[in-house]
Amino acid sequence: MRVYVVLSFLIFCNCFVYASHKTDSLLAVLKNEMANEKNYDKQKEARIQKLKDMLAVTPQGNYARVYDLCSSLYEEYKVYQFDSAYVYTNKLLDLSHRLKDQSKEYASKIKLGFILCSAGMFKQTFDCLNNINAASLSNEMKVQYYTLKARAYFDLADYDNDAYYTPYENAESVKYIDSAIMFCKPGSFEQLMQLGTRQMKDGDTKSPSKYFLRLLNNYNLTAHQRARVATALSSFYSSEAQSDERIQLLTIGAINDIRGCIKETVAAFSLGQQLYSKGDLANAYTFIQEGMNDAEYYGARLRKIKIGSVLPTVAAQKLILMEKEKNKVTVYLLSITAVSLLVLLVFFIIFIQLKRLKAKEKIIEEKNAQLEKINEKLTEVTKIKEEYIGYFFNVISGYILKLEKLKRSIDRKLVTKKYDDIQVAIDEINIKKERETLFYTFDHTFLKIFPDFINTFNSLFKKEDQIWPKDNEVLTTDLRIFALKRLGINDDETIANILEYSVKTVYVYKMRIKAKSIYPADQFDQRLMASK
């Protein structure tokens, strides 16, 4: 049982959401059509102008042709503009007299009665219709005649709206509806329309009219016909629970009124009243105002009075609502402003903190860069030390072995008193060759550590001043001096001892070469030490 209740609730909610969505969609379509209303009116005016042009070139003596064109112009104007429709009905009456055709005269009077009733001129409507002999009308004309009389009594009852006249007028309306139904073609639009109207007059509105539903679902209706049927069908959805369906039908009616350029209409006004009862003041005012515009454009006197009695109330309620909304917006804007100021303050504090943090980060980056350079230099120094420690261990080991061999040889010769052989052994030691071997080994070891040294060094000079080793050389004396400097040996005396030169010679070499550089002395040293 509990599950059933939950499922029922969910189904009801889904239906409600769907109905609400459909209503909103239809209202959006209606607003779009209202924005496009002038385009529909322009198209109608173009059709009217075309008929007027045809009438202007038609000989006035051709009464039958003139009658047909005036009848067509009446059909364009009858639900569009009362004054113009009235002009052409009077022309039709005059032409019917000229033609001496009573059927055309009665048809013209029915047309006149229709627009008089639409304008709310009930006395003139009945005076016009009472001058028609209904018995002499064709069945089609009888349907129009009785339908119009039924409508005149119904509108009059709605206008009187009292306990004395209204019941009689409603009864007369029903009587004429029954008469109209008798002469309708079975299954025709007018028959189903009158049957649905009869059902509505009888108060049989508990379920939707099958006649109106049949018309909407199975008949190819004009925009005017669809508007009439949808508006009439809305009366069958009168309960609070059916308000969405009623609004949807009235919206469909209003949409088709605009598409058909129907100004003699109640759909927009009724829709506005329905939305007003639901508290939708903004839309209610919009559609009631649309109803007033249509009534004024058509010239419907009674409808203007009826709408005019409602519109100020709705407008006042709308203004009150707008004022409330304005106050809400003001409070909202003030709240947003306060929050925005608070956020800006927080952002400002964060900005200051970030600025300080960036400054510290920049210092850290600079320190890290310095440390990285120091680490690179340390790595380089370590590499140089490792390479040269190995190199000098090999050299020193070699010389120790040679000295050890020489010592043993001399000791043996001293024991054996071969003094002349001692001199021979000493003469076998070639100091110059040993120094050349030392330089050769040094040059190769250095270029192994700094393979681009020669190119980097020569980039510090003009082309004519560059120093390049010959084919049989690894490093020249000049290059070797600066190679030792690259290793971090800056003392001229140490360099002089290694190369077996005087300190002055080393100093002169350095100064002479640096003087030819394209860079100042301090930049020369920096670039030299940066070589790889």
KEZA-541363 format. One record per atom (N, C-alpha, C): residue in one letter; x, y, z. Coordinates in pm, whole numbers, plus 50000, padded with zeros to 5 digits. Example, Ala and Ser with C-alpha at 12.3 -4.5 7.8 and 13.67 -1.06 7.14 Angstrom:
2
a513194943150780a512304955050780a513204967050780s512854977550708s513674989450714s512905000350787
END
This chain:
532
m500834988050000m500005000050000m500875012650000r501935012550081r502835023950090r503535026449956v503945015249889v504585016349759v503635022449657y502355018649664y501345023849571y501175038849588v501165043249712v501015057649740v502195065449684v503415060049704v504625066749653v504595067549502l504225056449436l504165056249290l503135066149238s501985066749305s500935076149265s501425090449276f502155093149384f502685106649406f503685110449297l504575100849262l505585103349159l504935105749024i503905097748990i503215099548862i502555113248856f501935117248969f501275130448975f502305141648956c503465140249022c504515150449010c505025151548868n505225139848803n505715139848665n504715146548572c503435143648591c502405149748508c502365164748529f502515168748656f502495183048687f503665190248622v504855184248629v506045190248569v505895191148418y505345180348358y505155180348212y504175191248171a503035192148244a502015202148212a502585216248225s503345218448331s503925231548353s504915235048242h505715225248201h506695227448094h505985230747963k504905223447934k504155225847811k503535239847812t503015243847929t502425257247941t503465267947914d504625266547977d505695276347957d506115277047811s506195265547747s506595265147605s505585272447517l504285269947544l503235276447465l503235291547488l503425295647614l503475310047643l504655316547572a505775309347564a506945314647492a506635316247343v505915306547285v505515307447145v504585319347124l503635321147217l502695332347206l503435345747209k504385347147300k505145359747308k505935362147179n506455351447124n507195352646997n506255357046884e505035351546883e504055355246782e503585369646800m503475373846926m503105387846953m504175397346897a505435393446911a506525401646857a506485401846704n505895391346645n505845390146499n504485394446443e503615399946530e502235402946492e502155412846375k503025422746374k502985432846268k503255426746131n504095416446127n504375409745999n503135402845945y502375396146037y501115389845994y500135400445943d500055411746015d499155422545975d499555428245839k500865429345815k501335434445685k500895425245571q500975412145596q500555402545494q499065404045464k498275405945572k496835407645552k496545420645478e497225431345517e497035444245449e497395443145300a498395434845271a498775432845131a497635425945054r497005415945118r495865409145053r494695418845032i494455426845135i493365436645125i493635446645013q494875451645007q495225461444903q495075455544763k495405442944751k495255436244621k493785435944579l492905432944675l491465432744645l490965446844611k491465456744686k491075470544659k491525474944519d492725470744481d493225474044346d492335467744239m491915455344263m491035448444167m489685455544160l489195460044279l487915467044282l488005480544208a489155487044219a489325500144157a489285499544006v489735488343948v489755487243801v488515480143746t487615476143835t486385469443791t485325479943758p484695478943644p483635488643608p482525488743714q482115500643755q481105501743860q479745496243816g479545495543687g478285489943639g478235474743647n479375468343666n479415453643679n479115450143825y477815451043861y477415449744001y477775436144060a477635425743981a477905412244033a479385410744072r480265415743983r481705414844011r482085423644128v481525435744132v481805444944243v481305438844374y480125432444367y479575426044488y480535415244541d481045406944452d481955396044493d483225401744558l483765412444496l484995418344552l484725424944687c483595431744700c483245437944829c482995427244935s482415415944891s482185404844984s483515399145034s484495398144940s485835393244978s486525402845074l486355415945048l486935425945138l486275425545275y484955423245276y484275421645404y484855409845483e485065398545415e485595386645481e486965389545542e487765397845474e489085401445528e488945410445651y487905419145649y487775429145755y486895424745873k486035414645856k484965412245953k485465409046094v486615402546106v487185400046239v488485407746257y488705417546167y489955425046168y489735439746205q488705446046144q488485460246171q487015463546143f486325468046247f484885470446238f484555481346136d485215492746143d484845504146059d484905500645911s486005494145870s486135490545728s485125479845689a484905470245779a483905459845751a482515466145736y482215476045818y480915482945814y480735490045680v481805496145631v481745503045502v481365493345391y482005481845391y481775472345281y480435465045295t479915463245418t478575457245431t477515466845376n477705479745400n476755489545343n476825489545192k478055487845136k478185486844990k477485474344940l477615463545016l476955450944977l475435452644976l474925459545078l473475461945083l473025470244963d473795480544931d473465489144817d473515481244687l474525472944672l474675464944550l473565454544537s473165448644650s472085438644646s470775445144602h470565457744644h469375464944599h469445467744450r470655471744403r470825474344261r470615461644178l471065450544235l470905437744167l469495432144183k468745438044278k467385433444309k467405418644343d468405414944427d468595400944469d468385400344620q467225394444660q466885394344803q467815385444883s468275374244824s469185365244897s470485372444930k470965380644833k472195388344858k471935399144963e470705404744962e470365414945062e470385408845201y469755396845215y469725390245347y471145386145389a471925381345292a473315377545323a474095389745372s473835401145310s474525413445350s474085417845488k472785416245519k472285419845652k472865410645760i473025397745730i473665388545826i475095392945851k475795396845744k477175401945760k477185414445847l476245423345822l476165435545902l475865432246048g474935422846067g474595418646203g475805412946277f476635405446204f477815399446268f478755410046323i479055420246241i480025430246288i479405439346394l478075441646384l477415449646488l477465442346623c477225429246618c477305421246741c478725420946794s479715419646704s481115419446745s481525432546809a480905443546766a481225456646822a480475459246952g479545450146992g478785452047116g477555460747098m477095462446974m475915470646944m474695461446930f474135457247045f473145446647045f471805451246987k471345463247019k470055468046965k470115468246813q471195474146759q471335474946614q471425460946552t472065451746625t472175437946576t470795431746560f469965432646665f468635426546659f467745433746558d467875447046548d467095454246448d467435449246308c468715447046286c469155442246153c468635428246125l468785419346222l468395405346202l466885403546196n466135411846268n464675410546268n464065414746134n464835421346050n464355425145916n464605414245812i465025402445860i465305391245769i464215380745786n463695376145674n462695365345674n463455352245671a463595345745786a464415333645796a463905322445708a462595321845686a462015310945608a462495311145464s462865322845414s463285323945273s464785321545253l465485318845361l466925316845352l467265302445313s468435300745249s468925287145222s469405281045353n469585267845352n470005261045475n471335266845527e472265269445433e473555274945474e473385288645538m472495296845479m472255310145534m471515309245668k470645299345679k469925297545806k470895294245919v471905286045890v472905282745992v473605295546038q473975304045942q474635316545979q473695325546058y472445326146015y471465334946079y471215330646223y470885317746244y470565313046378y471805313046468t472955309946411t474195310546490t474465324646538l474245334546451l474475348446488l473485353046595k472195348746581k471195352546681k471525346346817a471975333646814a472355326846938a473505334447005r474475338446926r475605345846981r475185359447036a474275366246966a473825379447011a473145378447147y472285368247163y471615366447292y472615362447401f473575353947363f474575349647462f475445361547508d475895369947415d476715381547451d475915391547533l474635392947497l473775402147572l473575397047715a473405383947731a473265378147865a474525380447947d475675379047882d476935381347952d477085395947992y476575404847907y476645419347937y475685422948052d474435417848045d473455421048150d473845414748283n474165401748278n474665394548396n473825397548522d472515395348511d471645397148628d470655385448638a469895385648740a468965374548765a467685375648684y467405387048623y466125389048553y466255386648403y467165393548337y467275392548192y468135380748146t469175377948222t470165368048177t469555354248152p468745348648244p468185335248216p467385334648086y466565345048061y465765345447938y466675346047815e467675354447822e468565356047708e469375343447682n469775336547787n470485323747769n469565313347707a468285313247749a467315303747693a467095306447545e467005319247509e466845322947369e468085318747289s469255320347350s470495316347284s470495301447253v470085293247352v470035278747332v469025275047223k467885281947223k466845279147123k467385281346982y468125292146963y468655295046829y469825285746794i470565281146896i471615271146868i470995258446814d469895254246878d469195242046832d468705243846689s468215255846658s467745258546521s468915257646422a470055263046462a471225262546373a471665248246349i471645240146456i472085226046444i471205218546344m469895221846343m468955214846254m469355216246107f469935227646072f470225230445930f471705228245893c472505223845990c473935221245961c474085208145885k475085207745798k475425195145732k476035185745834p475635173145833p476195163545930p477715162745918g478395163646033g479845162446036g480585174945994s479845185645963s480495198045922s481095205246043f481965214746013f482575222646120f481505229746202e480525236046132e479515243746203e478645234746291q478325222446245q477505213546328q478235209846457l479495205546445l480245201646564l480485213646655m480695225546595m480905237546674m479655240946755q478475239846690q477225243046759q476865232446863l477185219846834l476925209146931l477785211147056g479045214747035g479915217447150g479445229547229t478975240047157t478475252047224t477205248747303r476335240447245r475095236047314r475445228747442q476455219947435q476895212547554q477395222147661m478115232547620m478645242447714m477505250347778k476475253947698k475325261447750k474525253347850d474515240247830d473785231447921d474535229148052g475785234048060g476585232148181g477205218348191d477215211048078d477785197548077d479295198648050t480015203448151t481455206248132t482355197948222k481795187048276k482615178648366k483735171648290s483485168648164s484515162548079s484615170647951p485785170647888p485975178647766p484985174847657s484555184747583s483585182447476s484175173747367k483495162847338k483975153847233k483885160547096y482975170247082y482815177046954y484005186246927f484395193747027f485545202747010f486845194746992l486965183947069l488165175547057l488265169346918r487105165346867r487075159446731r487525169846629l487065182046645l487455192646552l488955195346558l489495195946681l490925199046696l491815187846645n491375175646666n492235164246636n492075158546496n490905160446435n490625153346310n490325162446191y490175175446214y489795184546105y490955193846070n491035196945940n492045206445893n491455220445905l491735227146016l491095239846048l491945251646005t491265262745978t491975275345955t492445280746091a493285290846086a493755296746212a492595302246293h491625308646225h490455314146296h489625303146358q489395292446282q488605281346335q489305274746454r490605272546442r491345266346553r491305275246677a491405288146657a491335297446771a489975296546839r488875296046759r487525295146814r487325282246893v487775271146835v487575258146899v488385257147029a489655261047025a490505260147144a489985269147256t489525281247221t488995290447321t487715284747383a486845279247299a485595273447350a485875261047436l486835252747394l487155240547469l487725243847606s488365255247622s488955258947751s487905260047861s486655262647821s485565263847920s485285250547989f485725239547931f485485226347990f486555222548092y487495231348113y488565228848211y488505240248315s487485239648396s487205250848486s487685248848630s488085236548666s488505234048804s489945238848825e490325240248951e491675244948985e492725235148936a492405222248944a493365211948901a493575212048750q492625218048676q492715218048529q493185231648475s493725239948563s494095253448520s495165253348411d496105243848418d497145243148316d496565240148179e495615230548175e494985227248047e494195239247992r493515246348081r492755258148038r493695268847981i494785271148052i495765281148006i496355277047872q496645264147857q497235259347731q496285261647614l494995258547634l494015260247526l493815274947491l493735283447594l493605297747568l494845303247498t496005297947533t497245302047466t497225298047319i496765285747292i496645281147154i495675290147078g494555293747144g493595302847082g494225316247049a494985321947144a495615335047123a496665334347013i497435323347009i498455321646905i497815321646767n496735314146753n496075313346622n495325326146587d494855333546687d494265346746659d495295355946595i496525355546647i497585364146591i497945359546451r498075346446434r498445341346301r497355344046198g496095344246241g494995346746149g494605361446143c495365370246213c495065384646217c493645387046267i493275380046373i491935381146432i491995391446544k491325402646527k491275412846631k489985411746713e488975405346654e487695403246724e487815390046799t488445390746919t488805378546991t488755380747142v488615369747215v488605370547363v489715361947423a490455354447340a491415344747392a492505351447476a493125362047425a494215368647498a493735374447629f492545380747628f491975386547750f491675375647853s491025364747807s490695353647898s491965347347954l492985346047871l494265340547917l494865349448025g494825362648003g495335371948103g494595370648235q493265369448229q492485367748352q492865354948426q493065344248349q493415331448411q494785332248479l495745338648414l497085340148471l497055349448592y496195359548589y496055368648702y495545361048825s494595351948802s494065344048915s495115334748974k496135331448893k497215322848942k498375330849001g498285344048996g499335352549054g500455356248960d500305352448830d501335355948731d501005369748675l501325380148752l500885393648718l501555399148592a502845396148576a503575401548461a502955396648330n502775383448317n502175377948196n500705381748184a499995382348297a498585386148294a498425400048234y499235409448280y499155423148227y499475423448078t500505415948038t500915415647897t499765411147807f499075400447846f498045394647759f496715402347769i496405407847885i495215416247895i495405428847812q496625434547816q496935446147733q496825442647584e497255430447549e497115425747411e495635425047373g494795420147466g493355419747442g492765433647423m493245443247504m492775457047490m493205462947355n494435460247314n494915465147184n494065459647069d493725446547078d492885440546974d491495446946972a490915448947092a489575454747101a489555468947045e490585476747076e490665490447026e490865490546875y491715481546827y491995480946683y490725477046606y490005467246659y488795462646591y487665472746605g487565478646725g486455487746754g485345480846830a485735471146915a484755463646996a484445471747122r483355479347119r483035488647227r482835481447361l482025471047359l481715464047484l482945457547544r483765451547456r484945444747507r485955454647564k486045466547505k486935476847560k486515480747700i485185481947720i484675485447854i484995474347953k484795461947910k485015450447999k486495449248036i487355450347936i488795449247963i489275461248043g488715473148010g489115485248080g488805484848228s487805476948267s487475475848410s488445466848485v489155458448410v490085448848472v491525453548465l491875459748353l493265463148326l493915472048433p493235482648482p493885490948585p494225483148712t493355473948750t493615465848869t494855457248850v494925450848734v496095442448705v497355450948697a497225462748632a498375471748620a498865476248757a497905479448847a498285483748982a498995472549057q498465460449045q499095448949110q500485446449052k500595448548921k501895446648857k502905456848909l502445469548923l503325479948974l503785476949117i502835472049199i503185468249337i504225457149335l503985447149249l504935436049238l506295440949191m506275450049090m507545455349038m508295463149146e507525470549230e508155478049338e508805468649438k508085457749469k508645447749559k509905441449500e509795438249371e510955432349303e512125442249300k511775455149281k512795465449280k513495466249414n512685465549523n513265465749659n514155453549681k513675442049629k514475429849643k515795431249567v515675436949448v516885438749366v517845448449435t517265459149497t518095468849567t518845462249682v518095454349760v518725447149872v519775437449820y519415430849711y520345421149651y521615428149603l521425439749536l522595447049486l523465452249600l522805457049708l523565461649823l524365450149885s523695438449892s524375426549946s525555422649857i525295422949726i526365419549631i527515429449642t527155442349659t528185452749672t529045450449795a528355447349909a529075444850033a529995432750019v529445422149961v530245409949940v531415412849846s531115420849739s532165424249642s533295432049708l532915441749795l533945449549866l534775440649956l534085431350023l534795421950109l535755413250028v535245408549912v536075400149825v537265408149773l537005421049735l538095429549687l539145431749796l538665433449920l539595435250031l540455422650049v539785411150043v540515398450056v541515397049941f541055400449818f541945399649702f543145409049718f542875421049773f543955430649793f544995425249890i544485419450001i545395413650101i546195402250038i545475393849962i546145382549895i547175387649795f546795398549723f547715404449624f548995409249691i548835416249804i550015421149877i550875409449922q550195399149976q550945387450023q551665380549908l550945379449793l551565373149676l552755381149625k552585394649630k553675403249586k554905401149673r554655400549804r555775398049896r556375384149871l555465374649850l555935360949827l556755360149698k556285367349592k557025367349466k558415373649484a558465384449566a559755390849591a560705381049660k560155373649758k560975363749828k561375352349734e560395348449648e560695337749553e561795342149456k561755355149417k562775360249326k564155359749391i564185363649522i565455363049596i565955348749603i565005339649632i565355325449642i565865320349507e565165324649398e565595320449264e567015325349235e567265338249272e568605343649250e569645336049330k569315333149456k570235325549541k570455311549484n569345305649437n569455292149378n570325292549253a570135303349172a570965304649052a572435306049089q572695314149195q574075315649242q574625302349291l573805295349369l574225282249420l574475272449306e573595273449203e573755264449089e575085267049017k575405280249004k576685283648941k577855278649026i577695280749157i578755276049249i578895260949239n577745254149233n577775239449222n578425235149092e578095242848983e578725239548855e580235241148863k580645252248926k582085254548940k582725243749027l582015240349137l582525229849225l582625216549151t581565214049070t581575201548992t582745201648894e582925213548832e584025214948736e585375213348805v585525219948920v586795218948996v587035204549036t585945197949081t586075183849122t586505175349004k585895178248888k586245170648769k587715172848733i588135185848739i589535189048708i590465181948805k590115182648933k590945176249035k591035161349012e589875155348983e589875140848960e590755137148842e590585144748731e591355141748611e592855143548637y593195155248697y594625158348714y595265150648827i594495146948927i595065138249032i595485125048970g594575119648888g594935107148820g596135108948728y596105120448657y597185123248563y598525124448635f598575132448741f599835134448812f600275121948889f599315114048937f599705101348998f600455092648898n599935092248775n600605084348672n602005089948641v602065103448625v603365109748593v604365107448706i603945110548829i604845109348946i605265094748965s604305085548947s604645071248961s605715067248861g605515072748737g606505069648632g607885074848668y607965087348721y609245093048757y609855086048877i609015081648971i609545074249087i610175061249041l609485054448950l610035041948898l611385044348828k611435055148748k612685058448679k613805061448778l613465069448882l614475072748985l614945060249059e613945051449086e614295039049157e615255030549073k614965029448943k615835021848854k617225028248846l617215042048836l618495049248827l619315047148955k618645047849072k619335046049201k619965032049209r619175021949173r619705008249178r620915006549083s620755012548964s621845011448865s623135017848917i622975030148978i624155037249030i624735029649149d623855024249235d624355016549350d625195004649303r624734997749204r625484986149154r626824990549097k626815001549022k628045006348960k629025011449064l628505017549173l629395021849281l630035009849350v629214999349368v629754987249433v630844981049346t630594981049219t631554974949127t632624984849081k632534997549133k633495008149104k633595011248955k632415010448889k632375014248747k631895028848738y632815037648772y632445051748782y632155058048646d632815053348547d632545058848413d631125055448365d630635043748402d629285039648361d628195048148429i628545053448548i627565062048618i627285074448533q628335080148477q628155092148393q627315088948270v627535076848215v626745072848097v625275071748131a624975065748250a623565064148293a622895077648314i623675087048370i623105100548394i622855107448262d623785105348165d623615111848035d622395106547959e621985094447996e620815088547928e619515095847965i619535103448074i618325110948115i618225123548030n617135124547940n616905135847849n615805144847909i616235155147981i615305164248051i614375171147952k614905175247837k614085182247739k612945173347687k613335160747660k612325151447611k611275148647717e611735147247843e610795144847952e609815156447967r610315168947950r609445180647962r608445180947846e608925177347725e608015176947611e606915166447631t607355155147689t606365144547719t605345149447820l605845156747922l604955162348024l603955171847961f604445180947872f603525190647808f602515183447717y603015173347646y602135165947555y600975159347632t601385152747744t600365146147826t599405156347886f599955167647934f599135178147992f598135183547889d598645186347765d597765191947661d596585182747631h596905169747615h595825160347582h594825158947697t595345158447818t594455157147934t593575169647946f594145181347924f593385193747936f592265194347831l592595191047706l591585191547600l590515180747616k590875170447688k589875160347719k588825166147815i589295174547910i588375180748007i587655192647945f588385200447861f587815212447800f587955211447648p587105203547582p587265201047438p587055213447351d586275223547398d585995235547318d586865247347358f587905244647438f588715255647490f589345264047379i589925257347278i590635264647172i589675273647095n588465268147059n587475276046985n586985287847068t586705285247196t586215295947284t587275306747300f588525302247319f589625311847338f589775320747215n589745314847096n589925322646973n588735331646942s587545328546999s586385337146977s586535350547048l587555351547134l587785363947207l588665373747128f589075369447004f589995377646925f589465379546783k589995389346717k589755390746575k590415379146502k589985376946380k590485365346305k591995365846287e592535377646259e593995378646234e594815376946362d594165378246479d594895376946606d594655363546674q593905354746609q593605341746671q594835332746669i594925323946769i596085314946786i595605300646768w596085294046665w595685280146636w596925271146638p596875259746700p598025250446703p598365245646561k599615243046539k600035237346411k599715222546410d599955216346294d599585202146279d600305193246380n601545196846415n602305188446506n602165192846652e601295202246677e601105207446813e599715203846866v599635203346999v598325201847065v597915215447118l598745221147204l598565234847251l599865242547228t599725255347191t600905263847180t601255268847320t602445275247330t602865280747459t601855290947510d601365299447417d600355309547456d599095302847509l598635292847434l597415285847476l597645278647609r598875273247628r599165265647751r599125274747873i599615287247856i599585296847969i598145298948015f597225301247915f595825303947951f595075291247987a595605279647942a595015266947986a595265265048135l596505268348180l596805267348323l595955277148403k595745289048344k594885298948411k593445293648421r592985286648312r591615280848314r591475270548424l592615263748456l592585253748564l592575260248702g592685273748704g592635280748832g594015284648883i595055282648802i596415286348841i596665300648794n596505310348883n596615324448846n597975330648881d598755323348960d600065328649004d601075327248890d601635338748847d602585338548734d603825330448766e604285330848889e605495323448928e605285308448913t604095303748955t603785289348943t603745285348797i603075293748715i603005290948571i604405290848511a605265300448554a606635301248502a607435288748537n607285283648659n607995271648702n607555259548621i606215258648596i605705247048522i606215247148379l606185258948316l606565260048176l608055262648155e608805264448268e610245266848264e610545280148192y609755290448229y609975304048181y610205312948302s610665325148273s610785334848382s609415340848408v609245346248531v607955352448568v607655364048474k608675371848438k608495383348350k608015379148213t608585367848164t608185362848032t606705359048032v606315351848136v604895347748147v603995360048152y604385370048229y603595382248244y603445389448109v604565390448035v604545397247906v603635389747808y603765376247807y602895368147721y601425371247747k601065371247873k599665373347912k599175387247871m599945397347901m599525410947871m599415413347721r600415407947645r600405409747501r599175403347437i598825391447480i597675384247422i596355390847463k596205394547591k594975400647638k594735414247574a595815421047536a595695434147472a595065433047334k595225421447269k594655419447136k593175415147141s592675412147258s591285407147270s590275418047234i589125413647184i588045423047150i587205426547273y587565420647387y586845423247512y587785429647613p587215437647705p588035443147813p588625431947898a589635435347979a590365425248057a589455417248149d588505424448221d587655417248315d586705407748242q586145412248128q585265403448050q586045392047986f587275394847949f588135384547890f588295373047989d588635376548113d588825366148216d587545358348242q586385365448247q585105358748271q584785348948160r584965353248036r584645344547922r585615332747914l586875335447948l587865324747947l587495314048049m587105318248169m586775308848275m585445301748249a584645307148153a583365300848121a583485290748009s584685289547953s584875280147842s584715265947889k584275257347797k584005243247831k584995234147760
END
